[in-house]
């Protein structure tokens, strides 16, 4: 049996405080200083994963004590790399053959390349399957809202990142127009050249024109607030921490927000740890690591590394998911399930008022 490990980390100092009772009484900055001194820990054993092919795997969650702020600004990059390699070393000691980098650990620095250079086991970021599920989820949500992509506008926030760029390349041609928002205008222009009817936008005000949004920045806090979004829009938030403010849930019931990459894992999986998802489901990045373990091919353990994801990688990991029985689960947003009422509310928001009064149901594009 090929075994795996997956790195998780606190998104905020308060997340760590829930696991360390004494930390509840410490200010955030003091708590982060404490976390910076901590070594990685084994959080839980993962069992019960069984492919439809009959293959099985098991693994471990490895807890990296660093918050996004510590990884991006609080500590030297070399020290962050050292912590991540300690995670890989612990995983190897437990018997893992590869390790997946979760949340901010997958984007810090060079996207796992340096970590792999010093790791005793394979390393993947999980970004290929994250792209695949973000695309599938966005398309499915558009269908539920009767939104015809052929007449609609797509916006990709974080368009120069490894996930955003490939989402735009694959999904953009299905839309009438694609708006690309990135921090670096020159790099964003480069992405735009490969996508039909794409335009580079300099700020978030462009989101008011988007019928569908995929957002995947590496921001430490939310970047999309309620006033930025078009009525009846679909927003797929792939980022962790979230790009979409929690205020959208209460102030914009006319918008359908979904979390990208929630996957149903085959078998009777027990994660031994509650990370906020329903039983038997996981993030796509976690699922990519499981898929590679089920494949059992050491040549593929370093499946997604660096700052780019190719269309070929997305197609290959999708084929693996189909083979082993992984599939997109129901939608989820802001720690709760997206139900039929939420979907219908957003769908009706796309229908012009005159059409609703006349009893018609044809939405505007």
N, C-alpha and C positions, 0 to 999 in steps of 0.2 A: 504493500500500500504506500502510495506517495502522500506525504503529509505537508501541511502548509501552516503558515502563521500570518497574522494580519495586524498591522500597527494601528492602534486608536490613540487619540490624545484629547485632552480637554479643549473645547472651543473657547471657553472663558475661564478665568480663575475660579468662578463660582461652581463650574462643573467639577473641578478638582475638590472644592470644599465639601461637596456632597459625599465624597469618598473618604475624606479626612475630617472627622468631626471637630477636631481642635482648630482646623483652618477656618471654620465659620466665623471666628472672632478676629480674623486678620484682615486688614485692608488688602485690596487687590494687588497693589504693587509689592507689598511685603510677602503676600502669598506667592507671587510669581518668583520672587527672589528665592523663596524656599523650594519651589518646584524646579528651578534651574539647577539646584544642587542634587536633586533626586535622580536615581538610576531607573532605567526601565524595569517594569514588573510584569509577571505573568498574571493576566486578569482572569482568564477562564479557559477551560477546555471546550472545544467545539466537536460535537459528535452527531451521528445520525444522517450524514449526507450520503445518499445513494442515487446514482445515475440510473436512467432508464436502461442503460447498457448492462447494468449489474455492478459496475465499478463503484467503489466506496472510497471515502477519504475522511480524515479528521484533522483537527488543527487546534490552534491557540490564538487568543487575542493577547497581544503584547501591548502594554500601556506605556506610551512615551509621555513623560510628564510635562512636555513643553506646550505652551499655548501658541496660537498664531503670532501674537505680538512678540513673544520670545524668539520664535523662529525667524521672523522677518526683520526685527529691529532691536530686540533686547539682547541678543547674544551674537557673538561672531559666528559666521557661517561654518567655520571649521569645527566649532564646538557643537553645533547642531548636527553636522554630519557624524561626529563622534557618538552622539546619543543614538542616532538612527542605526549606526553600525553595532552599537551595543544591543539594540533591539534584535538585529539579525543574528548576532552571536548567541543571545539567549534562545532565540528560536531554533538555531542549529543544535544547541545543547538539549533541547526538548525532543528533537528528532525531526524537525521540519526540513523539507527539501527546498522550499522557496518561501518568500515572504512578500506580502502586499503592503504597499505604503498607502495609508488612508488619509483623507482630508488634506490638511496643509502639508503633511509630510511628503505628499506626491508632487507638490509644485515648488517647494522650497529649493533654492539653488538651481541645479541643472536637471531636475526631474528624475532623480534616482541614479544617474550615471555614476557619480562619484561614490555614492553609497554602494553600488554594485561592485565597483572596482576594489573595495575592501571587505566585501561580504563573503562569508564562507558558503552561502547558499544563493539560489536564484532570487531576483528582485523584479517585481512588476509594480506599476502604479495603478493598474486597473482602469486606465483612461480609455482604452479601446472599447470595452464593454459599456462604460459610462456614456460614451458617444452614441453607441448603438441604441441603448435604452432611452436616451434623451430624445433621439430622433423618433423612435417608435412611439414614445409617450406623447410627444407633441402632435404627431400625425393623428393618433387615436383621439386625443382631446379635441382637435379641430373637427374631426368627423362627428363627435358627440354634440358639438355646437353647431352642426350644419354649416361649417365654415369651409368654403371651397378654396383650397390653396391656390388654384389657378388664377383666382381673381383677388388674392389677398397679399398683404405685405408682411414679410418676416423681418424681425430685428434680432441681431445677435450681439449681445453685450459681452465683451471680453473676446472679441473676434480674432485677436492675434494669438490667443493661448492655444494649447494643444487640443483642448476639447472644443472650444468655440470655433476655431478655424475649420476643423473637419466637419462639425455640424453645419456650418455655413456652406461648405463645398458640396455636401451630400444633399442637404435639404433645400438650399437656395434655389436650385433649378426647378423645384416643384412649385415655387411661388412666383407671382407676377413681378414682385420687386423684393429686394433684400437690402436692409439697412445695416451697416456694420459700424459698431461703436467700439473703439479701442483706445488705449492710452497713447499709443504712438501712431500719429497720422501716417507716417511714411510706411510703416509695417502694415497698417490697416489698408492702405492703398494697394499694397502688394497682394493682399488677400482678395481684394475686390476685383483685381484683374482676372481671376480665375472663375468668377461667378457671373452668370448672365444677369443683366439689369440690377447690378449691385451699386450702392452708393455709400460713401463714407460720411458719417455724421460726427460732428465734434462734441455734442453733448446729449444728455438724456432727454431733452425736450422732443427729440425725434420719436421717442416711444409713443407719443400721442397719435402717431400715424400707423402704428404697427398692430396688425390683427393677431399675430403670434410672436412671442418673444422667447428666445432661449438666452438665459443669462448665466454666465459662469466666469466670474472674476475671481481674483485672489485677494479681494478686499477683506479686511478684518471685521467690517461691520456692514450693515445693509446700505445699498446704493440706490435702490428703487423705492420711491415712496408713493402713496396713493394718488397724488395729483399727476403723476407722470403717465398713467396708463389710459389707453383707449377703452371706451365702453365695450363690453363683450369680448375683451381680449383673452387669449390663452397665454399664460406665462409659465414656462418650464424653468424652475430654479434648480440648477445643478450644483450650485456652489455650496460649500461648507466652510465657514459660517455662511448663512443665507445671504443672498443679495437682496431679496425682497423683504421689506419691512413688515413686521407682524401687524402693523397698522392697516395694511391692505386687507387683511382678513375681516376686520371690523368696519372699515370705512368704504370698502369697494366690493360689496357682494355681487356686483355685476361683472366682476372679473374672475376667471377661473385660474387659480394658481395650483400648480402641481409640482411635487418634488421629482426631479429627474432620477431615474435609476433605481426604483424599488422593484426587487426581483423575487419571485417565488422560487425557493430552493427545493429540489427534489429530495424525497426521503422524509424522515421525521427528525429534522435537524434540531439540536439543542445547543444554543450558543452559550449557555451558562452565564449570560450577561444581558441585561436589558438596555439596549441602545435606542429604544423608542419606537421600534417597528413591530408590526403584528407578528405573531408566532409563525415561523417558517419563512419569513421574508428577510431580505438583506439588501444593502446598497449594491449597486452594480460593480463598484470597484472591489468589494469583498468577493462578489460572485465570480469575477474574472480570476481571482486567485484560486478559488475552489475549482473552477473549470480547468485550469492548467494542472492542478493536482490530479484531477480525475483523468485527464489525458495521459499523465504520467510520462511525458516526453521531456527529458532534461534540456533538449535543444530549444524548447519553447518557454522555459521557466522565466527568461528575461523578455517577456512578450512585449511589454510597453514601457519603454524608457525614453527619457529626454523630453524635449519640448514640442514634439510633433506626433501626431497620430495619422497614419495613412488610411485611405479608403480600403485598401487591401486588408489591413489589420482589423478594421471594423467588420468587414465581410467574413474574415476567418473566425473571429471570436463569436460572431452571430451563428455561424455554422456549428461551432462547438456547443453553444447554448442549446441549439435545436437538437443536437445529437444526444445531449445528456439530460434534457428535460427542464432546463431553466427557462422561465418565461416572465414577461412583465406582469407584475401584480397590480391590483387595484390602485387607484391614485391616492396620494396622501399629501397633505400640506399643513404646515404649522402644527405638527405633532398629532394631527387628527385625520381620520379617513375622509376622503372626498365622497360625499353621498350624492344620490340622484337629485336631491333638492338643490344642491349647490350647482350641479351641472345645468339643470333646467333654468335656474335663475340667470346664469350667464348666457345660456342660449337665447332666452327671451330678450335679454338686453341687446342682442344683435338685431332684433326685429324692429323696424321702424314703428313708431307709435301708431301711425295711420293704418299700417298693415295689421297690427294687433287688434285695433278697434273694429276692423272689417272682418276679423276672424281668419285672416290669412296667416301663414306661418313661414313665408319665404324670407330668410334673413338677407340683409345686405352684405355684400362682400367686404 
